[in-house]
């Protein structure tokens, strides 16, 4: 029960930060939600569809490549993320304040949320799944460096859809995780 509560609380923090802060303030930080924001800009398909699709795809990859042990913790995280993000995003509520302060608050919330998920032996069903798969296939692959590389690629892709300030805030959001 403690594990379930940690995963749920972690996802409330993560999805709250994304739905109420990063998405409405156009902070592109490199994760699945940011990648979905960019795809939405190019296609006009709602962000929640992209988030749901990519999350489910990553969940399937988690099961296939990381095994049942990881999958059991991740399935709850996936469901929580999909439900909480959709609910929070659909409220239309968001935090409007200084962009730097928004970036710091979102970064702290996501960092704490990831801590709760990872400490419960679960991923947040983000691009961390790709890094974990690559590390499992080749233990020399540094998980943190791989995640950073993926985030930078998403940030660069975000340059095509958003202003430079959105990308700079995303770099500020992502950099402390190194």
Secondary structure, 3 states (H helix, E strand, C coil): CHHHHHHHHHHHHHHHHHHHHHCCCCCCCCCHHHHHHHHHHHHCCCHHHHHHHHHHHHHHHHHHHHCHHHHHHHHHHHHHHHHHHHHHHHCCCCCCCCHHHHHHHHHHHHHHHHHHHHHCCCCCCCCHHHHHHHHHHCCCCCHHHHHHHHHHHHHHHHCCCCCHHHHHHHHHHHHCCC
